[in-house]
């Protein structure tokens, strides 16, 4: 039987690892939390499998130009290992600190056996 608290712990670890990956381009912390057949869905692309995700070029591209601020709501359980959270990101120009743009996003994870097997990111504003 799955423990809801352990799924929430995995979601929080994943969120921290993903934030670090966005800031630095270093993604090993994220990859170790993923199932081998993970499905990774964003508005830009859909990637299946950890090997394909490992070579996906979008990782950390923004880190060279932007600094980031993250704020998130509470993780909410939807049942059957699905967990969702609202997130706000502010992108600031590295050279000036000026706000380049802001985005509201919704992140939905599906967790099985302690690993993220599906990640979906949607823009909400």
Jmol script that loads the backbone (N, CA, C; Angstrom):
load data "model"
ATOM      1  N   UNK A   1       0.836  -1.188   0.000  1.00  0.00           N
ATOM      2  CA  UNK A   1       0.000   0.000   0.000  1.00  0.00           C
ATOM      3  C   UNK A   1       0.877   1.246   0.000  1.00  0.00           C
ATOM      4  N   UNK A   2       0.536   2.187  -0.839  1.00  0.00           N
ATOM      5  CA  UNK A   2       1.309   3.416  -0.981  1.00  0.00           C
ATOM      6  C   UNK A   2       1.034   4.356   0.192  1.00  0.00           C
ATOM      7  N   UNK A   3       2.056   5.005   0.658  1.00  0.00           N
ATOM      8  CA  UNK A   3       1.915   5.994   1.717  1.00  0.00           C
ATOM      9  C   UNK A   3       1.828   7.376   1.092  1.00  0.00           C
ATOM     10  N   UNK A   4       0.748   8.081   1.398  1.00  0.00           N
ATOM     11  CA  UNK A   4       0.569   9.428   0.860  1.00  0.00           C
ATOM     12  C   UNK A   4       1.702  10.346   1.311  1.00  0.00           C
ATOM     13  N   UNK A   5       2.142  10.196   2.563  1.00  0.00           N
ATOM     14  CA  UNK A   5       3.208  11.066   3.045  1.00  0.00           C
ATOM     15  C   UNK A   5       4.513  10.797   2.307  1.00  0.00           C
ATOM     16  N   UNK A   6       4.788   9.542   1.949  1.00  0.00           N
ATOM     17  CA  UNK A   6       6.025   9.272   1.209  1.00  0.00           C
ATOM     18  C   UNK A   6       5.937   9.830  -0.215  1.00  0.00           C
ATOM     19  N   UNK A   7       4.743   9.786  -0.840  1.00  0.00           N
ATOM     20  CA  UNK A   7       4.577  10.411  -2.150  1.00  0.00           C
ATOM     21  C   UNK A   7       4.815  11.913  -2.060  1.00  0.00           C
ATOM     22  N   UNK A   8       4.304  12.540  -1.009  1.00  0.00           N
ATOM     23  CA  UNK A   8       4.525  13.979  -0.822  1.00  0.00           C
ATOM     24  C   UNK A   8       6.006  14.275  -0.599  1.00  0.00           C
ATOM     25  N   UNK A   9       6.687  13.403   0.133  1.00  0.00           N
ATOM     26  CA  UNK A   9       8.129  13.581   0.339  1.00  0.00           C
ATOM     27  C   UNK A   9       8.881  13.508  -0.990  1.00  0.00           C
ATOM     28  N   UNK A  10       8.522  12.533  -1.827  1.00  0.00           N
ATOM     29  CA  UNK A  10       9.147  12.419  -3.145  1.00  0.00           C
ATOM     30  C   UNK A  10       8.865  13.669  -3.966  1.00  0.00           C
ATOM     31  N   UNK A  11       7.626  14.163  -3.931  1.00  0.00           N
ATOM     32  CA  UNK A  11       7.264  15.370  -4.688  1.00  0.00           C
ATOM     33  C   UNK A  11       8.098  16.565  -4.239  1.00  0.00           C
ATOM     34  N   UNK A  12       8.286  16.722  -2.952  1.00  0.00           N
ATOM     35  CA  UNK A  12       9.074  17.848  -2.434  1.00  0.00           C
ATOM     36  C   UNK A  12      10.547  17.697  -2.798  1.00  0.00           C
ATOM     37  N   UNK A  13      11.086  16.484  -2.725  1.00  0.00           N
ATOM     38  CA  UNK A  13      12.479  16.258  -3.138  1.00  0.00           C
ATOM     39  C   UNK A  13      12.640  16.569  -4.627  1.00  0.00           C
ATOM     40  N   UNK A  14      11.664  16.133  -5.413  1.00  0.00           N
ATOM     41  CA  UNK A  14      11.696  16.377  -6.853  1.00  0.00           C
ATOM     42  C   UNK A  14      11.668  17.872  -7.136  1.00  0.00           C
ATOM     43  N   UNK A  15      10.791  18.584  -6.472  1.00  0.00           N
ATOM     44  CA  UNK A  15      10.687  20.031  -6.678  1.00  0.00           C
ATOM     45  C   UNK A  15      12.017  20.717  -6.363  1.00  0.00           C
ATOM     46  N   UNK A  16      12.638  20.362  -5.249  1.00  0.00           N
ATOM     47  CA  UNK A  16      13.931  20.960  -4.887  1.00  0.00           C
ATOM     48  C   UNK A  16      15.002  20.630  -5.920  1.00  0.00           C
ATOM     49  N   UNK A  17      15.034  19.371  -6.370  1.00  0.00           N
ATOM     50  CA  UNK A  17      16.025  18.958  -7.368  1.00  0.00           C
ATOM     51  C   UNK A  17      15.784  19.660  -8.697  1.00  0.00           C
ATOM     52  N   UNK A  18      14.526  19.822  -9.068  1.00  0.00           N
ATOM     53  CA  UNK A  18      14.202  20.490 -10.328  1.00  0.00           C
ATOM     54  C   UNK A  18      14.576  21.964 -10.274  1.00  0.00           C
ATOM     55  N   UNK A  19      14.315  22.614  -9.165  1.00  0.00           N
ATOM     56  CA  UNK A  19      14.715  24.022  -9.017  1.00  0.00           C
ATOM     57  C   UNK A  19      16.232  24.146  -9.146  1.00  0.00           C
ATOM     58  N   UNK A  20      16.973  23.266  -8.509  1.00  0.00           N
ATOM     59  CA  UNK A  20      18.436  23.296  -8.617  1.00  0.00           C
ATOM     60  C   UNK A  20      18.874  23.072 -10.063  1.00  0.00           C
ATOM     61  N   UNK A  21      18.205  22.170 -10.780  1.00  0.00           N
ATOM     62  CA  UNK A  21      18.550  21.904 -12.181  1.00  0.00           C
ATOM     63  C   UNK A  21      18.284  23.129 -13.054  1.00  0.00           C
ATOM     64  N   UNK A  22      17.181  23.813 -12.795  1.00  0.00           N
ATOM     65  CA  UNK A  22      16.864  25.021 -13.569  1.00  0.00           C
ATOM     66  C   UNK A  22      17.918  26.098 -13.330  1.00  0.00           C
ATOM     67  N   UNK A  23      18.353  26.224 -12.095  1.00  0.00           N
ATOM     68  CA  UNK A  23      19.332  27.259 -11.750  1.00  0.00           C
ATOM     69  C   UNK A  23      20.738  26.947 -12.277  1.00  0.00           C
ATOM     70  N   UNK A  24      21.100  25.671 -12.303  1.00  0.00           N
ATOM     71  CA  UNK A  24      22.495  25.312 -12.575  1.00  0.00           C
ATOM     72  C   UNK A  24      22.719  24.520 -13.855  1.00  0.00           C
ATOM     73  N   UNK A  25      21.664  23.888 -14.373  1.00  0.00           N
ATOM     74  CA  UNK A  25      21.822  22.991 -15.511  1.00  0.00           C
ATOM     75  C   UNK A  25      22.251  21.593 -15.093  1.00  0.00           C
ATOM     76  N   UNK A  26      22.538  21.384 -13.820  1.00  0.00           N
ATOM     77  CA  UNK A  26      22.945  20.079 -13.294  1.00  0.00           C
ATOM     78  C   UNK A  26      21.696  19.274 -12.978  1.00  0.00           C
ATOM     79  N   UNK A  27      21.474  18.185 -13.678  1.00  0.00           N
ATOM     80  CA  UNK A  27      20.207  17.472 -13.568  1.00  0.00           C
ATOM     81  C   UNK A  27      20.273  16.106 -12.908  1.00  0.00           C
ATOM     82  N   UNK A  28      21.413  15.684 -12.434  1.00  0.00           N
ATOM     83  CA  UNK A  28      21.525  14.361 -11.821  1.00  0.00           C
ATOM     84  C   UNK A  28      20.562  14.175 -10.654  1.00  0.00           C
ATOM     85  N   UNK A  29      20.362  15.218  -9.849  1.00  0.00           N
ATOM     86  CA  UNK A  29      19.441  15.129  -8.722  1.00  0.00           C
ATOM     87  C   UNK A  29      18.015  14.843  -9.150  1.00  0.00           C
ATOM     88  N   UNK A  30      17.616  15.370 -10.315  1.00  0.00           N
ATOM     89  CA  UNK A  30      16.281  15.106 -10.860  1.00  0.00           C
ATOM     90  C   UNK A  30      16.232  13.686 -11.408  1.00  0.00           C
ATOM     91  N   UNK A  31      17.212  13.322 -12.200  1.00  0.00           N
ATOM     92  CA  UNK A  31      17.204  12.030 -12.884  1.00  0.00           C
ATOM     93  C   UNK A  31      17.135  10.859 -11.911  1.00  0.00           C
ATOM     94  N   UNK A  32      17.767  10.988 -10.753  1.00  0.00           N
ATOM     95  CA  UNK A  32      17.747   9.873  -9.801  1.00  0.00           C
ATOM     96  C   UNK A  32      16.368   9.672  -9.160  1.00  0.00           C
ATOM     97  N   UNK A  33      15.483  10.639  -9.288  1.00  0.00           N
ATOM     98  CA  UNK A  33      14.135  10.526  -8.732  1.00  0.00           C
ATOM     99  C   UNK A  33      13.107  10.028  -9.756  1.00  0.00           C
ATOM    100  N   UNK A  34      13.554   9.763 -10.987  1.00  0.00           N
ATOM    101  CA  UNK A  34      12.648   9.390 -12.068  1.00  0.00           C
ATOM    102  C   UNK A  34      12.652   7.885 -12.335  1.00  0.00           C
ATOM    103  N   UNK A  35      11.489   7.369 -12.717  1.00  0.00           N
ATOM    104  CA  UNK A  35      11.375   5.987 -13.177  1.00  0.00           C
ATOM    105  C   UNK A  35      12.035   5.886 -14.557  1.00  0.00           C
ATOM    106  N   UNK A  36      12.592   4.728 -14.913  1.00  0.00           N
ATOM    107  CA  UNK A  36      13.262   4.579 -16.214  1.00  0.00           C
ATOM    108  C   UNK A  36      12.363   4.906 -17.413  1.00  0.00           C
ATOM    109  N   UNK A  37      11.057   4.651 -17.277  1.00  0.00           N
ATOM    110  CA  UNK A  37      10.137   4.911 -18.391  1.00  0.00           C
ATOM    111  C   UNK A  37       9.324   6.188 -18.183  1.00  0.00           C
ATOM    112  N   UNK A  38       9.893   7.151 -17.472  1.00  0.00           N
ATOM    113  CA  UNK A  38       9.199   8.394 -17.152  1.00  0.00           C
ATOM    114  C   UNK A  38       8.616   9.054 -18.405  1.00  0.00           C
ATOM    115  N   UNK A  39       7.467   9.656 -18.223  1.00  0.00           N
ATOM    116  CA  UNK A  39       6.861  10.475 -19.276  1.00  0.00           C
ATOM    117  C   UNK A  39       6.969  11.925 -18.808  1.00  0.00           C
ATOM    118  N   UNK A  40       7.610  12.767 -19.612  1.00  0.00           N
ATOM    119  CA  UNK A  40       7.908  14.158 -19.260  1.00  0.00           C
ATOM    120  C   UNK A  40       7.187  15.038 -20.266  1.00  0.00           C
ATOM    121  N   UNK A  41       6.167  15.767 -19.818  1.00  0.00           N
ATOM    122  CA  UNK A  41       5.317  16.536 -20.720  1.00  0.00           C
ATOM    123  C   UNK A  41       5.369  18.011 -20.341  1.00  0.00           C
ATOM    124  N   UNK A  42       5.749  18.851 -21.302  1.00  0.00           N
ATOM    125  CA  UNK A  42       5.754  20.299 -21.116  1.00  0.00           C
ATOM    126  C   UNK A  42       5.061  20.924 -22.327  1.00  0.00           C
ATOM    127  N   UNK A  43       4.755  22.211 -22.259  1.00  0.00           N
ATOM    128  CA  UNK A  43       4.170  22.854 -23.442  1.00  0.00           C
ATOM    129  C   UNK A  43       5.085  22.803 -24.677  1.00  0.00           C
ATOM    130  N   UNK A  44       6.391  22.663 -24.478  1.00  0.00           N
ATOM    131  CA  UNK A  44       7.336  22.641 -25.590  1.00  0.00           C
ATOM    132  C   UNK A  44       7.588  21.256 -26.159  1.00  0.00           C
ATOM    133  N   UNK A  45       7.451  20.228 -25.338  1.00  0.00           N
ATOM    134  CA  UNK A  45       7.846  18.891 -25.801  1.00  0.00           C
ATOM    135  C   UNK A  45       7.254  17.810 -24.907  1.00  0.00           C
ATOM    136  N   UNK A  46       7.233  16.614 -25.452  1.00  0.00           N
ATOM    137  CA  UNK A  46       6.880  15.424 -24.685  1.00  0.00           C
ATOM    138  C   UNK A  46       8.007  14.414 -24.894  1.00  0.00           C
ATOM    139  N   UNK A  47       8.592  13.979 -23.806  1.00  0.00           N
ATOM    140  CA  UNK A  47       9.744  13.093 -23.856  1.00  0.00           C
ATOM    141  C   UNK A  47       9.394  11.841 -23.056  1.00  0.00           C
ATOM    142  N   UNK A  48       9.785  10.677 -23.571  1.00  0.00           N
ATOM    143  CA  UNK A  48       9.493   9.418 -22.862  1.00  0.00           C
ATOM    144  C   UNK A  48      10.802   8.660 -22.623  1.00  0.00           C
ATOM    145  N   UNK A  49      10.980   8.290 -21.375  1.00  0.00           N
ATOM    146  CA  UNK A  49      12.141   7.493 -20.996  1.00  0.00           C
ATOM    147  C   UNK A  49      13.282   8.358 -20.496  1.00  0.00           C
ATOM    148  N   UNK A  50      13.958   7.848 -19.492  1.00  0.00           N
ATOM    149  CA  UNK A  50      15.028   8.608 -18.863  1.00  0.00           C
ATOM    150  C   UNK A  50      16.201   8.852 -19.818  1.00  0.00           C
ATOM    151  N   UNK A  51      16.471   7.912 -20.727  1.00  0.00           N
ATOM    152  CA  UNK A  51      17.570   8.110 -21.668  1.00  0.00           C
ATOM    153  C   UNK A  51      17.282   9.266 -22.619  1.00  0.00           C
ATOM    154  N   UNK A  52      16.053   9.345 -23.122  1.00  0.00           N
ATOM    155  CA  UNK A  52      15.689  10.456 -24.000  1.00  0.00           C
ATOM    156  C   UNK A  52      15.700  11.780 -23.227  1.00  0.00           C
ATOM    157  N   UNK A  53      15.219  11.748 -22.002  1.00  0.00           N
ATOM    158  CA  UNK A  53      15.199  12.952 -21.179  1.00  0.00           C
ATOM    159  C   UNK A  53      16.617  13.428 -20.871  1.00  0.00           C
ATOM    160  N   UNK A  54      17.501  12.491 -20.635  1.00  0.00           N
ATOM    161  CA  UNK A  54      18.894  12.827 -20.324  1.00  0.00           C
ATOM    162  C   UNK A  54      19.530  13.646 -21.461  1.00  0.00           C
ATOM    163  N   UNK A  55      19.161  13.364 -22.694  1.00  0.00           N
ATOM    164  CA  UNK A  55      19.763  14.071 -23.826  1.00  0.00           C
ATOM    165  C   UNK A  55      18.923  15.254 -24.320  1.00  0.00           C
ATOM    166  N   UNK A  56      17.790  15.510 -23.684  1.00  0.00           N
ATOM    167  CA  UNK A  56      16.928  16.619 -24.082  1.00  0.00           C
ATOM    168  C   UNK A  56      17.660  17.940 -23.895  1.00  0.00           C
ATOM    169  N   UNK A  57      17.700  18.749 -24.908  1.00  0.00           N
ATOM    170  CA  UNK A  57      18.525  19.967 -24.918  1.00  0.00           C
ATOM    171  C   UNK A  57      17.990  21.135 -24.095  1.00  0.00           C
ATOM    172  N   UNK A  58      16.757  21.119 -23.688  1.00  0.00           N
ATOM    173  CA  UNK A  58      16.167  22.278 -23.009  1.00  0.00           C
ATOM    174  C   UNK A  58      16.672  22.474 -21.580  1.00  0.00           C
ATOM    175  N   UNK A  59      17.345  21.485 -21.025  1.00  0.00           N
ATOM    176  CA  UNK A  59      17.819  21.581 -19.646  1.00  0.00           C
ATOM    177  C   UNK A  59      18.778  22.740 -19.448  1.00  0.00           C
ATOM    178  N   UNK A  60      18.464  23.622 -18.516  1.00  0.00           N
ATOM    179  CA  UNK A  60      19.406  24.640 -18.070  1.00  0.00           C
ATOM    180  C   UNK A  60      19.755  25.713 -19.079  1.00  0.00           C
ATOM    181  N   UNK A  61      19.066  25.776 -20.203  1.00  0.00           N
ATOM    182  CA  UNK A  61      19.406  26.789 -21.196  1.00  0.00           C
ATOM    183  C   UNK A  61      19.168  28.194 -20.676  1.00  0.00           C
ATOM    184  N   UNK A  62      18.138  28.372 -19.875  1.00  0.00           N
ATOM    185  CA  UNK A  62      17.813  29.699 -19.355  1.00  0.00           C
ATOM    186  C   UNK A  62      18.771  30.158 -18.266  1.00  0.00           C
ATOM    187  N   UNK A  63      19.465  29.231 -17.628  1.00  0.00           N
ATOM    188  CA  UNK A  63      20.329  29.570 -16.496  1.00  0.00           C
ATOM    189  C   UNK A  63      21.466  30.502 -16.893  1.00  0.00           C
ATOM    190  N   UNK A  64      21.856  30.484 -18.149  1.00  0.00           N
ATOM    191  CA  UNK A  64      22.935  31.362 -18.598  1.00  0.00           C
ATOM    192  C   UNK A  64      22.493  32.814 -18.677  1.00  0.00           C
ATOM    193  N   UNK A  65      21.201  33.048 -18.905  1.00  0.00           N
ATOM    194  CA  UNK A  65      20.684  34.393 -19.126  1.00  0.00           C
ATOM    195  C   UNK A  65      19.904  34.932 -17.935  1.00  0.00           C
ATOM    196  N   UNK A  66      19.227  34.041 -17.206  1.00  0.00           N
ATOM    197  CA  UNK A  66      18.292  34.477 -16.178  1.00  0.00           C
ATOM    198  C   UNK A  66      18.651  33.972 -14.790  1.00  0.00           C
ATOM    199  N   UNK A  67      18.256  34.768 -13.797  1.00  0.00           N
ATOM    200  CA  UNK A  67      18.148  34.309 -12.423  1.00  0.00           C
ATOM    201  C   UNK A  67      16.671  34.045 -12.187  1.00  0.00           C
ATOM    202  N   UNK A  68      16.354  33.196 -11.228  1.00  0.00           N
ATOM    203  CA  UNK A  68      14.978  32.768 -11.027  1.00  0.00           C
ATOM    204  C   UNK A  68      14.540  32.976  -9.593  1.00  0.00           C
ATOM    205  N   UNK A  69      13.262  33.257  -9.446  1.00  0.00           N
ATOM    206  CA  UNK A  69      12.597  33.242  -8.145  1.00  0.00           C
ATOM    207  C   UNK A  69      11.442  32.262  -8.277  1.00  0.00           C
ATOM    208  N   UNK A  70      11.278  31.397  -7.295  1.00  0.00           N
ATOM    209  CA  UNK A  70      10.217  30.405  -7.308  1.00  0.00           C
ATOM    210  C   UNK A  70       9.348  30.589  -6.072  1.00  0.00           C
ATOM    211  N   UNK A  71       8.071  30.465  -6.259  1.00  0.00           N
ATOM    212  CA  UNK A  71       7.167  30.362  -5.122  1.00  0.00           C
ATOM    213  C   UNK A  71       6.117  29.318  -5.490  1.00  0.00           C
ATOM    214  N   UNK A  72       5.766  28.512  -4.519  1.00  0.00           N
ATOM    215  CA  UNK A  72       4.828  27.437  -4.819  1.00  0.00           C
ATOM    216  C   UNK A  72       3.748  27.377  -3.771  1.00  0.00           C
ATOM    217  N   UNK A  73       2.619  26.837  -4.198  1.00  0.00           N
ATOM    218  CA  UNK A  73       1.532  26.562  -3.279  1.00  0.00           C
ATOM    219  C   UNK A  73       1.763  25.227  -2.607  1.00  0.00           C
ATOM    220  N   UNK A  74       0.764  24.762  -1.924  1.00  0.00           N
ATOM    221  CA  UNK A  74       0.840  23.462  -1.257  1.00  0.00           C
ATOM    222  C   UNK A  74       0.634  22.343  -2.276  1.00  0.00           C
ATOM    223  N   UNK A  75       1.345  21.260  -2.113  1.00  0.00           N
ATOM    224  CA  UNK A  75       1.107  20.072  -2.921  1.00  0.00           C
ATOM    225  C   UNK A  75      -0.240  19.489  -2.516  1.00  0.00           C
ATOM    226  N   UNK A  76      -1.039  19.128  -3.506  1.00  0.00           N
ATOM    227  CA  UNK A  76      -2.356  18.539  -3.249  1.00  0.00           C
ATOM    228  C   UNK A  76      -2.404  17.147  -3.862  1.00  0.00           C
ATOM    229  N   UNK A  77      -2.907  16.207  -3.096  1.00  0.00           N
ATOM    230  CA  UNK A  77      -3.030  14.841  -3.596  1.00  0.00           C
ATOM    231  C   UNK A  77      -4.331  14.679  -4.369  1.00  0.00           C
ATOM    232  N   UNK A  78      -4.232  14.089  -5.545  1.00  0.00           N
ATOM    233  CA  UNK A  78      -5.399  13.837  -6.383  1.00  0.00           C
ATOM    234  C   UNK A  78      -5.818  12.372  -6.337  1.00  0.00           C
ATOM    235  N   UNK A  79      -5.009  11.541  -5.682  1.00  0.00           N
ATOM    236  CA  UNK A  79      -5.279  10.109  -5.585  1.00  0.00           C
ATOM    237  C   UNK A  79      -4.492   9.322  -6.608  1.00  0.00           C
ATOM    238  N   UNK A  80      -4.302   8.055  -6.338  1.00  0.00           N
ATOM    239  CA  UNK A  80      -3.601   7.130  -7.231  1.00  0.00           C
ATOM    240  C   UNK A  80      -2.185   7.609  -7.575  1.00  0.00           C
ATOM    241  N   UNK A  81      -1.496   8.205  -6.584  1.00  0.00           N
ATOM    242  CA  UNK A  81      -0.121   8.650  -6.788  1.00  0.00           C
ATOM    243  C   UNK A  81       0.026   9.980  -7.504  1.00  0.00           C
ATOM    244  N   UNK A  82      -1.085  10.635  -7.828  1.00  0.00           N
ATOM    245  CA  UNK A  82      -1.028  11.921  -8.534  1.00  0.00           C
ATOM    246  C   UNK A  82      -1.026  13.067  -7.525  1.00  0.00           C
ATOM    247  N   UNK A  83      -0.084  13.975  -7.733  1.00  0.00           N
ATOM    248  CA  UNK A  83       0.091  15.113  -6.840  1.00  0.00           C
ATOM    249  C   UNK A  83       0.263  16.355  -7.710  1.00  0.00           C
ATOM    250  N   UNK A  84      -0.354  17.462  -7.311  1.00  0.00           N
ATOM    251  CA  UNK A  84      -0.327  18.677  -8.117  1.00  0.00           C
ATOM    252  C   UNK A  84       0.045  19.875  -7.241  1.00  0.00           C
ATOM    253  N   UNK A  85       0.673  20.869  -7.873  1.00  0.00           N
ATOM    254  CA  UNK A  85       1.084  22.074  -7.169  1.00  0.00           C
ATOM    255  C   UNK A  85       1.096  23.248  -8.142  1.00  0.00           C
ATOM    256  N   UNK A  86       0.653  24.400  -7.680  1.00  0.00           N
ATOM    257  CA  UNK A  86       0.789  25.626  -8.461  1.00  0.00           C
ATOM    258  C   UNK A  86       2.142  26.249  -8.148  1.00  0.00           C
ATOM    259  N   UNK A  87       2.741  26.841  -9.152  1.00  0.00           N
ATOM    260  CA  UNK A  87       4.087  27.390  -9.037  1.00  0.00           C
ATOM    261  C   UNK A  87       4.151  28.713  -9.781  1.00  0.00           C
ATOM    262  N   UNK A  88       4.847  29.663  -9.243  1.00  0.00           N
ATOM    263  CA  UNK A  88       5.083  30.945  -9.916  1.00  0.00           C
ATOM    264  C   UNK A  88       6.589  31.111 -10.078  1.00  0.00           C
ATOM    265  N   UNK A  89       7.002  31.427 -11.296  1.00  0.00           N
ATOM    266  CA  UNK A  89       8.419  31.678 -11.567  1.00  0.00           C
ATOM    267  C   UNK A  89       8.583  33.096 -12.081  1.00  0.00           C
ATOM    268  N   UNK A  90       9.590  33.772 -11.544  1.00  0.00           N
ATOM    269  CA  UNK A  90       9.968  35.101 -12.010  1.00  0.00           C
ATOM    270  C   UNK A  90      11.367  34.976 -12.611  1.00  0.00           C
ATOM    271  N   UNK A  91      11.503  35.383 -13.857  1.00  0.00           N
ATOM    272  CA  UNK A  91      12.774  35.338 -14.561  1.00  0.00           C
ATOM    273  C   UNK A  91      13.363  36.747 -14.553  1.00  0.00           C
ATOM    274  N   UNK A  92      14.571  36.881 -14.028  1.00  0.00           N
ATOM    275  CA  UNK A  92      15.262  38.170 -13.985  1.00  0.00           C
ATOM    276  C   UNK A  92      16.532  38.094 -14.827  1.00  0.00           C
ATOM    277  N   UNK A  93      16.809  39.176 -15.529  1.00  0.00           N
ATOM    278  CA  UNK A  93      18.031  39.250 -16.333  1.00  0.00           C
ATOM    279  C   UNK A  93      19.236  39.197 -15.397  1.00  0.00           C
ATOM    280  N   UNK A  94      20.190  38.334 -15.706  1.00  0.00           N
ATOM    281  CA  UNK A  94      21.385  38.198 -14.860  1.00  0.00           C
ATOM    282  C   UNK A  94      22.181  39.496 -14.785  1.00  0.00           C
ATOM    283  N   UNK A  95      22.298  40.182 -15.901  1.00  0.00           N
ATOM    284  CA  UNK A  95      23.151  41.364 -15.918  1.00  0.00           C
ATOM    285  C   UNK A  95      22.547  42.574 -15.208  1.00  0.00           C
ATOM    286  N   UNK A  96      21.218  42.715 -15.206  1.00  0.00           N
ATOM    287  CA  UNK A  96      20.608  43.907 -14.628  1.00  0.00           C
ATOM    288  C   UNK A  96      19.693  43.631 -13.435  1.00  0.00           C
ATOM    289  N   UNK A  97      19.206  42.422 -13.320  1.00  0.00           N
ATOM    290  CA  UNK A  97      18.239  42.111 -12.265  1.00  0.00           C
ATOM    291  C   UNK A  97      16.813  42.505 -12.620  1.00  0.00           C
ATOM    292  N   UNK A  98      16.616  43.090 -13.804  1.00  0.00           N
ATOM    293  CA  UNK A  98      15.275  43.477 -14.240  1.00  0.00           C
ATOM    294  C   UNK A  98      14.430  42.236 -14.512  1.00  0.00           C
ATOM    295  N   UNK A  99      13.136  42.360 -14.233  1.00  0.00           N
ATOM    296  CA  UNK A  99      12.221  41.268 -14.527  1.00  0.00           C
ATOM    297  C   UNK A  99      12.070  41.148 -16.043  1.00  0.00           C
ATOM    298  N   UNK A 100      12.367  39.958 -16.554  1.00  0.00           N
ATOM    299  CA  UNK A 100      12.192  39.693 -17.980  1.00  0.00           C
ATOM    300  C   UNK A 100      10.769  39.225 -18.234  1.00  0.00           C
ATOM    301  N   UNK A 101      10.303  38.276 -17.425  1.00  0.00           N
ATOM    302  CA  UNK A 101       8.917  37.823 -17.497  1.00  0.00           C
ATOM    303  C   UNK A 101       8.596  36.961 -16.293  1.00  0.00           C
ATOM    304  N   UNK A 102       7.300  36.728 -16.108  1.00  0.00           N
ATOM    305  CA  UNK A 102       6.804  35.907 -15.012  1.00  0.00           C
ATOM    306  C   UNK A 102       5.849  34.882 -15.585  1.00  0.00           C
ATOM    307  N   UNK A 103       5.811  33.719 -14.953  1.00  0.00           N
ATOM    308  CA  UNK A 103       4.899  32.666 -15.396  1.00  0.00           C
ATOM    309  C   UNK A 103       4.280  31.962 -14.206  1.00  0.00           C
ATOM    310  N   UNK A 104       2.992  31.689 -14.348  1.00  0.00           N
ATOM    311  CA  UNK A 104       2.304  30.805 -13.414  1.00  0.00           C
ATOM    312  C   UNK A 104       2.228  29.447 -14.080  1.00  0.00           C
ATOM    313  N   UNK A 105       2.503  28.423 -13.306  1.00  0.00           N
ATOM    314  CA  UNK A 105       2.533  27.068 -13.847  1.00  0.00           C
ATOM    315  C   UNK A 105       1.834  26.120 -12.889  1.00  0.00           C
ATOM    316  N   UNK A 106       1.393  25.025 -13.437  1.00  0.00           N
ATOM    317  CA  UNK A 106       0.859  23.935 -12.630  1.00  0.00           C
ATOM    318  C   UNK A 106       1.711  22.711 -12.930  1.00  0.00           C
ATOM    319  N   UNK A 107       2.202  22.079 -11.888  1.00  0.00           N
ATOM    320  CA  UNK A 107       3.007  20.878 -12.016  1.00  0.00           C
ATOM    321  C   UNK A 107       2.184  19.714 -11.475  1.00  0.00           C
ATOM    322  N   UNK A 108       2.080  18.659 -12.281  1.00  0.00           N
ATOM    323  CA  UNK A 108       1.413  17.446 -11.824  1.00  0.00           C
ATOM    324  C   UNK A 108       2.390  16.283 -11.943  1.00  0.00           C
ATOM    325  N   UNK A 109       2.550  15.566 -10.849  1.00  0.00           N
ATOM    326  CA  UNK A 109       3.422  14.400 -10.803  1.00  0.00           C
ATOM    327  C   UNK A 109       2.580  13.151 -10.581  1.00  0.00           C
ATOM    328  N   UNK A 110       3.027  12.054 -11.148  1.00  0.00           N
ATOM    329  CA  UNK A 110       2.505  10.740 -10.793  1.00  0.00           C
ATOM    330  C   UNK A 110       3.680   9.957 -10.239  1.00  0.00           C
ATOM    331  N   UNK A 111       3.495   9.430  -9.045  1.00  0.00           N
ATOM    332  CA  UNK A 111       4.578   8.742  -8.337  1.00  0.00           C
ATOM    333  C   UNK A 111       4.180   7.284  -8.134  1.00  0.00           C
ATOM    334  N   UNK A 112       5.097   6.399  -8.507  1.00  0.00           N
ATOM    335  CA  UNK A 112       4.908   4.961  -8.326  1.00  0.00           C
ATOM    336  C   UNK A 112       6.182   4.387  -7.712  1.00  0.00           C
ATOM    337  N   UNK A 113       6.014   3.636  -6.658  1.00  0.00           N
ATOM    338  CA  UNK A 113       7.141   2.967  -6.009  1.00  0.00           C
ATOM    339  C   UNK A 113       8.290   3.927  -5.698  1.00  0.00           C
ATOM    340  N   UNK A 114       7.950   5.120  -5.238  1.00  0.00           N
ATOM    341  CA  UNK A 114       8.952   6.087  -4.815  1.00  0.00           C
ATOM    342  C   UNK A 114       9.654   6.827  -5.929  1.00  0.00           C
ATOM    343  N   UNK A 115       9.196   6.670  -7.176  1.00  0.00           N
ATOM    344  CA  UNK A 115       9.819   7.351  -8.327  1.00  0.00           C
ATOM    345  C   UNK A 115       8.753   8.130  -9.092  1.00  0.00           C
ATOM    346  N   UNK A 116       9.149   9.236  -9.681  1.00  0.00           N
ATOM    347  CA  UNK A 116       8.250  10.011 -10.533  1.00  0.00           C
ATOM    348  C   UNK A 116       8.179   9.298 -11.879  1.00  0.00           C
ATOM    349  N   UNK A 117       6.985   8.856 -12.253  1.00  0.00           N
ATOM    350  CA  UNK A 117       6.829   8.170 -13.539  1.00  0.00           C
ATOM    351  C   UNK A 117       6.151   9.073 -14.574  1.00  0.00           C
ATOM    352  N   UNK A 118       5.605  10.196 -14.128  1.00  0.00           N
ATOM    353  CA  UNK A 118       5.045  11.180 -15.059  1.00  0.00           C
ATOM    354  C   UNK A 118       5.186  12.565 -14.449  1.00  0.00           C
ATOM    355  N   UNK A 119       5.673  13.496 -15.272  1.00  0.00           N
ATOM    356  CA  UNK A 119       5.795  14.898 -14.915  1.00  0.00           C
ATOM    357  C   UNK A 119       5.063  15.675 -15.989  1.00  0.00           C
ATOM    358  N   UNK A 120       4.146  16.527 -15.575  1.00  0.00           N
ATOM    359  CA  UNK A 120       3.475  17.384 -16.544  1.00  0.00           C
ATOM    360  C   UNK A 120       3.492  18.815 -16.036  1.00  0.00           C
ATOM    361  N   UNK A 121       3.923  19.709 -16.914  1.00  0.00           N
ATOM    362  CA  UNK A 121       3.989  21.135 -16.628  1.00  0.00           C
ATOM    363  C   UNK A 121       3.030  21.845 -17.569  1.00  0.00           C
ATOM    364  N   UNK A 122       2.140  22.658 -16.999  1.00  0.00           N
ATOM    365  CA  UNK A 122       1.224  23.463 -17.807  1.00  0.00           C
ATOM    366  C   UNK A 122       1.372  24.926 -17.414  1.00  0.00           C
ATOM    367  N   UNK A 123       1.305  25.816 -18.403  1.00  0.00           N
ATOM    368  CA  UNK A 123       1.270  27.248 -18.133  1.00  0.00           C
ATOM    369  C   UNK A 123      -0.157  27.617 -17.742  1.00  0.00           C
ATOM    370  N   UNK A 124      -0.308  28.376 -16.684  1.00  0.00           N
ATOM    371  CA  UNK A 124      -1.643  28.773 -16.229  1.00  0.00           C
ATOM    372  C   UNK A 124      -1.814  30.273 -16.234  1.00  0.00           C
ATOM    373  N   UNK A 125      -0.821  31.004 -16.627  1.00  0.00           N
ATOM    374  CA  UNK A 125      -0.966  32.458 -16.672  1.00  0.00           C
ATOM    375  C   UNK A 125       0.328  33.137 -16.939  1.00  0.00           C
TER     376      UNK A 125
END
end "model"
wireframe off; spacefill off
backbone 0.3
color backbone group
